[in-house]
Amino acid sequence: MILVVNAGSSSIKIEVFDNALASVIAGAVSEIGGDARLTLGDQSRPIGAPDHAVALEHLLEGLAAHGLTLDRLTAAAHRIVHGGAYLTAPTRLTPDVLEQVVACNSLAPLHNPHNLSGIAALMHLAPGLPQFGSFDTAFHATNPDVAVTYAIPQAERDKGIRRYGFHGLSYAGLVEALRPDLPRRLLALHLGNGASLCAILEGRSIATSMGYSPLDGLVMGSRSGSIDGMAVLRMASDHGIEPAAHLLNHDSGLRALGGTNDMAHLLTSETAEARFAVDHFCYWAARHAGSAIVAMGGLDAIAFTGGIGENAAPVRDKIMAHLACFGRVPVHVVPADEERQIARDALGLMQRANA
């Protein structure tokens, strides 16, 4: 049994998989540090969880109540958002590797520290359990230098300022879901509150819309997407750096244009603002898609995933209408399953170690 842990800023999600990668049970603790609630299987109840360690302890107790005690687990596997330029493949979490993850905290200050808190909590509760990490940036490590390099002075590039790309675990899972008939040139769109796209050539990422941070690229639920750097500097001058960052990451995107980041609400609203927000979202997704198609030298198929990509047919239809100039190609809708991909990574590492 493999325990997958996905620790966020105020939540921990878990899922247990057997060695055939079938899901056994899933659960979560939300609102850690506040009105925390534990959900496990078909049960949901309020709990006291002042921090991630206590939240994870509650989840492990819940698993034990379902007969899944720690001694039945063979490994734990974690989602880690940023692996930087060097952690570009799933790996066992040794002290040396964890030092490298900590070194990436400055690249993902809103994500990596919380991922590390889940790892530390589980190491304390189950010190003998092997732990593995899968990085959201790793899938894009195959992007060529020309795709990841910003045209800025070398001294700035030496600080690690480059394109990294995100949603890699979603794209890796999508590729596995489409095998063995994986299209050679696949345009993949992960559309949710966070949104990005990826040019996948022969199963490998060669270009993606997100950059140094998850802010770049497509319009998102509350993120602006691509914006002129001088406009960012103007906002920072007017409001200060931290308030400007909050505006761009939390008060922009669909929320700024349509008043909400709920795409289902926008699609059913009759207001001009809601219609414009949807049209803007689809237009810019297609604009960025054209760039990805150029990177691949053509297009053989398109795949949608993520909450909006899977469930909002009108959004898919609008994007496809913009892309009609590239000809008719097969369209796939693939449920996002990052947790299973993380378990697959860990299982592969264990099998290679035992071979």
C-alpha positions as CSV (number, residue, x, y, z in Angstrom):
1,M,0.0,0.0,0.0
2,I,1.3,3.5,-1.0
3,L,0.1,6.5,0.9
4,V,0.1,9.7,-1.2
5,V,0.2,13.0,0.6
6,N,-0.5,16.4,-0.9
7,A,0.0,19.1,1.7
8,G,-1.2,22.6,0.9
9,S,-1.2,25.9,2.9
10,S,-4.2,25.0,5.1
11,S,-5.0,21.5,4.1
12,I,-3.7,18.0,3.6
13,K,-5.1,15.5,1.1
14,I,-4.3,11.8,1.2
15,E,-5.1,8.8,-0.9
16,V,-4.0,5.2,-0.5
17,F,-3.3,3.0,-3.5
18,D,-2.6,-0.7,-3.7
19,N,0.3,-2.1,-5.8
20,A,-2.0,-2.3,-8.9
21,L,-2.5,1.5,-8.5
22,A,-6.2,1.0,-7.5
23,S,-7.5,3.6,-5.1
24,V,-8.3,2.1,-1.7
25,I,-9.5,5.2,0.2
26,A,-9.1,9.0,0.1
27,G,-9.3,11.7,2.7
28,A,-8.4,15.2,3.6
29,V,-8.2,17.7,6.5
30,S,-9.2,21.3,5.5
31,E,-9.0,24.6,7.3
32,I,-5.9,23.6,9.3
33,G,-5.4,26.1,12.1
34,G,-9.0,27.2,11.9
35,D,-12.3,25.3,11.7
36,A,-10.6,22.1,10.7
37,R,-12.7,19.3,9.2
38,L,-11.6,15.7,8.5
39,T,-13.1,13.9,5.5
40,L,-12.2,10.2,5.0
41,G,-14.2,7.9,2.8
42,D,-17.8,8.7,3.4
43,Q,-17.3,10.3,6.8
44,S,-16.8,14.0,7.6
45,R,-16.5,15.6,11.0
46,P,-14.9,18.7,12.7
47,I,-11.6,18.2,14.4
48,G,-9.0,20.1,16.3
49,A,-5.9,20.5,14.0
50,P,-3.7,23.5,14.9
51,D,-1.0,22.4,12.4
52,H,-0.2,19.9,9.7
53,A,1.4,17.3,12.1
54,V,-1.8,17.0,14.1
55,A,-3.9,17.0,11.0
56,L,-1.9,14.1,9.5
57,E,-2.1,12.3,12.8
58,H,-5.9,12.4,12.6
59,L,-5.8,11.1,9.1
60,L,-3.5,8.2,10.1
61,E,-5.8,7.4,13.0
62,G,-8.7,7.4,10.5
63,L,-6.9,5.0,8.2
64,A,-6.1,2.7,11.1
65,A,-9.9,2.6,11.9
66,H,-10.4,1.3,8.4
67,G,-7.8,-1.4,8.9
68,L,-5.0,0.5,7.2
69,T,-2.4,0.7,9.9
70,L,1.1,2.0,9.3
71,D,2.6,-1.5,9.2
72,R,0.5,-2.1,6.1
73,L,2.0,0.8,4.2
74,T,5.1,0.1,2.0
75,A,5.8,3.7,1.2
76,A,4.6,7.3,1.3
77,A,4.8,9.6,-1.7
78,H,4.5,13.4,-1.7
79,R,3.6,16.1,-4.2
80,I,6.3,18.8,-4.1
81,V,5.6,21.8,-6.3
82,H,9.1,23.0,-7.1
83,G,12.2,21.0,-7.7
84,G,14.2,23.7,-9.3
85,A,16.6,23.0,-12.1
86,Y,18.2,19.9,-10.5
87,L,15.3,17.8,-9.0
88,T,13.9,16.8,-12.3
89,A,12.7,13.3,-11.6
90,P,10.8,11.4,-8.8
91,T,13.2,10.5,-6.1
92,R,13.5,9.0,-2.6
93,L,13.5,11.7,0.0
94,T,16.9,11.4,1.7
95,P,18.3,14.2,3.9
96,D,20.4,15.4,1.0
97,V,17.3,15.6,-1.3
98,L,15.3,17.4,1.4
99,E,18.1,20.0,1.6
100,Q,17.8,20.6,-2.1
101,V,14.0,21.0,-1.7
102,V,14.5,23.5,1.0
103,A,16.9,25.4,-1.4
104,C,13.9,25.7,-3.8
105,N,11.7,27.4,-1.2
106,S,12.5,30.8,-2.6
107,L,11.2,29.7,-5.9
108,A,7.9,28.5,-4.5
109,P,7.4,30.2,-1.1
110,L,3.7,29.6,-1.1
111,H,4.0,25.9,-1.8
112,N,7.2,24.1,-1.0
113,P,7.3,24.9,2.8
114,H,3.8,23.4,3.2
115,N,4.9,20.3,1.1
116,L,7.9,20.0,3.5
117,S,5.7,20.2,6.5
118,G,3.7,17.2,5.4
119,I,7.0,15.3,4.8
120,A,8.3,16.2,8.3
121,A,5.1,15.3,10.0
122,L,5.0,11.9,8.5
123,M,8.7,11.3,9.2
124,H,7.9,12.0,12.8
125,L,4.9,9.7,12.9
126,A,6.4,6.9,10.8
127,P,10.2,7.3,10.9
128,G,10.8,3.9,9.3
129,L,8.5,4.4,6.3
130,P,10.3,5.0,3.0
131,Q,9.2,8.4,1.5
132,F,9.3,9.6,-2.1
133,G,8.8,12.9,-3.8
134,S,7.3,13.8,-7.2
135,F,7.8,17.3,-8.5
136,D,5.3,19.4,-10.3
137,T,8.1,21.0,-12.3
138,A,9.8,17.8,-13.3
139,F,7.7,17.0,-16.4
140,H,8.9,20.2,-18.1
141,A,12.6,19.4,-17.5
142,T,12.7,18.2,-21.1
143,N,12.0,21.7,-22.5
144,P,14.9,22.9,-24.6
145,D,17.0,25.9,-23.4
146,V,15.5,28.1,-26.0
147,A,12.1,27.5,-24.4
148,V,13.1,28.1,-20.8
149,T,15.6,30.9,-21.0
150,Y,14.5,34.5,-20.5
151,A,16.4,37.2,-22.4
152,I,17.8,38.8,-19.3
153,P,21.4,39.4,-18.2
154,Q,23.4,36.3,-17.2
155,A,23.7,37.5,-13.6
156,E,19.9,37.3,-13.3
157,R,19.7,33.9,-15.0
158,D,22.3,32.6,-12.5
159,K,19.8,33.4,-9.7
160,G,17.5,30.7,-11.2
161,I,15.2,33.1,-13.0
162,R,13.9,31.0,-16.0
163,R,10.8,29.2,-17.1
164,Y,10.0,26.1,-15.1
165,G,6.4,25.3,-15.8
166,F,3.9,23.6,-13.5
167,H,1.0,21.1,-13.5
168,G,3.6,18.5,-14.5
169,L,2.1,15.7,-12.5
170,S,-1.3,16.3,-14.2
171,Y,0.4,16.2,-17.6
172,A,2.4,13.1,-16.8
173,G,-0.8,11.3,-15.7
174,L,-2.5,12.5,-18.8
175,V,0.2,11.0,-21.0
176,E,-0.1,7.6,-19.1
177,A,-3.9,7.7,-19.5
178,L,-3.6,8.0,-23.3
179,R,-1.0,5.3,-23.8
180,P,-0.6,3.1,-25.9
181,D,-2.2,5.3,-28.5
182,L,-0.5,8.5,-27.4
183,P,-0.6,11.1,-30.2
184,R,2.8,12.2,-31.4
185,R,2.0,16.0,-31.2
186,L,-0.4,16.5,-28.4
187,L,-1.7,19.9,-27.1
188,A,-2.7,19.4,-23.5
189,L,-4.7,21.9,-21.5
190,H,-5.1,21.7,-17.7
191,L,-8.0,24.1,-17.1
192,G,-9.1,24.8,-13.5
193,N,-8.7,27.6,-11.0
194,G,-5.1,27.3,-12.1
195,A,-4.7,26.9,-15.8
196,S,-1.9,26.1,-18.2
197,L,-1.2,24.2,-21.4
198,C,1.7,22.1,-22.6
199,A,3.1,21.1,-25.9
200,I,3.8,17.3,-25.7
201,L,5.9,15.8,-28.4
202,E,6.3,12.0,-28.3
203,G,5.3,12.0,-24.7
204,R,7.7,14.7,-23.6
205,S,7.0,18.3,-22.7
206,I,8.8,20.7,-25.1
207,A,6.9,24.0,-24.2
208,T,4.5,25.1,-21.5
209,S,2.6,28.3,-20.7
210,M,3.6,28.8,-17.1
211,G,7.0,30.3,-16.4
212,Y,9.1,31.3,-13.4
213,S,5.9,31.1,-11.4
214,P,2.4,29.7,-11.9
215,L,1.2,33.3,-12.6
216,D,2.3,33.3,-16.2
217,G,0.4,32.1,-19.3
218,L,-3.3,31.5,-19.4
219,V,-6.0,33.6,-17.7
220,M,-6.9,31.7,-14.5
221,G,-9.5,31.8,-11.8
222,S,-7.8,34.6,-9.7
223,R,-4.5,35.0,-11.5
224,S,-3.9,37.4,-14.4
225,G,-1.9,35.2,-16.6
226,S,0.6,36.8,-18.9
227,I,1.1,40.5,-18.3
228,D,3.7,43.1,-19.4
229,G,6.5,43.4,-16.8
230,M,6.2,47.2,-16.9
231,A,2.5,46.9,-15.9
232,V,3.6,44.8,-12.9
233,L,6.2,47.4,-12.0
234,R,3.5,50.1,-12.2
235,M,1.2,48.1,-9.9
236,A,4.1,47.5,-7.5
237,S,4.9,51.3,-7.5
238,D,1.3,52.2,-6.9
239,H,0.5,49.6,-4.2
240,G,3.8,48.0,-3.0
241,I,5.3,44.7,-3.9
242,E,3.3,42.4,-1.6
243,P,-0.1,44.1,-2.4
244,A,0.7,44.0,-6.1
245,A,1.5,40.3,-5.8
246,H,-1.8,39.7,-4.1
247,L,-3.7,41.6,-6.8
248,L,-2.1,39.5,-9.5
249,N,-2.5,36.2,-7.8
250,H,-5.7,36.5,-5.9
251,D,-7.8,39.4,-7.3
252,S,-7.3,39.0,-11.0
253,G,-8.3,36.6,-13.8
254,L,-11.9,35.5,-14.0
255,R,-12.6,37.1,-10.6
256,A,-11.5,40.5,-11.9
257,L,-13.4,40.3,-15.2
258,G,-16.6,38.5,-14.2
259,G,-16.8,38.9,-10.4
260,T,-16.2,35.3,-9.6
261,N,-13.7,32.5,-10.3
262,D,-16.5,30.0,-10.5
263,M,-16.7,29.0,-14.2
264,A,-20.0,27.2,-13.8
265,H,-21.6,30.4,-12.4
266,L,-20.1,32.5,-15.2
267,L,-21.4,30.1,-17.9
268,T,-25.0,30.3,-16.6
269,S,-24.9,34.1,-15.9
270,E,-26.5,36.4,-18.4
271,T,-24.4,39.5,-17.5
272,A,-22.1,41.0,-20.1
273,E,-19.2,40.8,-17.6
274,A,-19.7,37.1,-17.2
275,R,-19.8,36.5,-21.0
276,F,-16.7,38.7,-21.5
277,A,-14.8,36.8,-18.8
278,V,-15.6,33.4,-20.4
279,D,-14.7,34.7,-23.9
280,H,-11.5,36.2,-22.6
281,F,-10.5,33.0,-20.9
282,C,-11.1,31.0,-24.1
283,Y,-9.5,33.5,-26.4
284,W,-6.3,33.6,-24.5
285,A,-6.1,29.9,-24.0
286,A,-6.3,29.6,-27.8
287,R,-3.8,32.3,-28.3
288,H,-1.3,30.5,-26.1
289,A,-2.2,27.2,-27.8
290,G,-1.1,28.6,-31.1
291,S,2.3,29.2,-29.7
292,A,2.5,25.6,-28.4
293,I,1.4,24.2,-31.7
294,V,4.3,26.1,-33.4
295,A,6.7,24.6,-30.8
296,M,5.6,21.1,-31.9
297,G,5.6,21.8,-35.6
298,G,1.9,20.9,-36.0
299,L,-0.9,19.2,-34.1
300,D,-2.3,15.6,-34.0
301,A,-4.7,15.8,-31.0
302,I,-5.9,17.9,-28.2
303,A,-6.6,16.8,-24.6
304,F,-8.4,18.7,-21.9
305,T,-8.1,18.0,-18.1
306,G,-8.7,19.8,-14.8
307,G,-12.0,20.8,-13.3
308,I,-13.0,23.2,-16.1
309,G,-11.3,21.2,-18.9
310,E,-13.2,18.0,-17.8
311,N,-16.6,19.5,-16.9
312,A,-17.2,22.7,-19.0
313,A,-18.1,21.6,-22.5
314,P,-18.9,25.2,-23.6
315,V,-15.4,26.3,-22.7
316,R,-13.9,23.4,-24.7
317,D,-16.1,24.2,-27.6
318,K,-15.1,27.9,-27.6
319,I,-11.4,27.0,-27.5
320,M,-11.8,24.5,-30.3
321,A,-13.7,27.0,-32.4
322,H,-10.7,29.3,-32.1
323,L,-8.3,26.5,-33.1
324,A,-10.4,25.3,-36.1
325,C,-7.8,27.0,-38.4
326,F,-5.4,24.2,-37.5
327,G,-7.8,21.6,-38.9
328,R,-9.9,18.9,-37.3
329,V,-8.1,16.7,-34.8
330,P,-9.2,14.2,-32.2
331,V,-10.2,15.7,-28.8
332,H,-9.7,13.8,-25.6
333,V,-11.2,14.6,-22.1
334,V,-9.0,13.0,-19.5
335,P,-9.8,13.2,-15.7
336,A,-7.0,14.7,-13.7
337,D,-5.4,12.1,-11.4
338,E,-2.3,13.6,-9.9
339,E,-2.4,11.3,-6.8
340,R,-2.3,8.2,-8.9
341,Q,0.6,9.5,-10.9
342,I,2.5,10.2,-7.6
343,A,1.8,6.6,-6.5
344,R,3.0,5.4,-9.9
345,D,6.2,7.3,-9.6
346,A,6.9,5.8,-6.1
347,L,6.0,2.3,-7.2
348,G,8.4,2.5,-10.2
349,L,11.2,3.7,-8.0
350,M,10.6,0.8,-5.5
351,Q,10.5,-1.8,-8.3
352,R,13.7,-0.5,-9.8
353,A,15.4,-0.6,-6.4
354,N,14.3,-4.2,-5.9
355,A,15.2,-5.4,-9.5
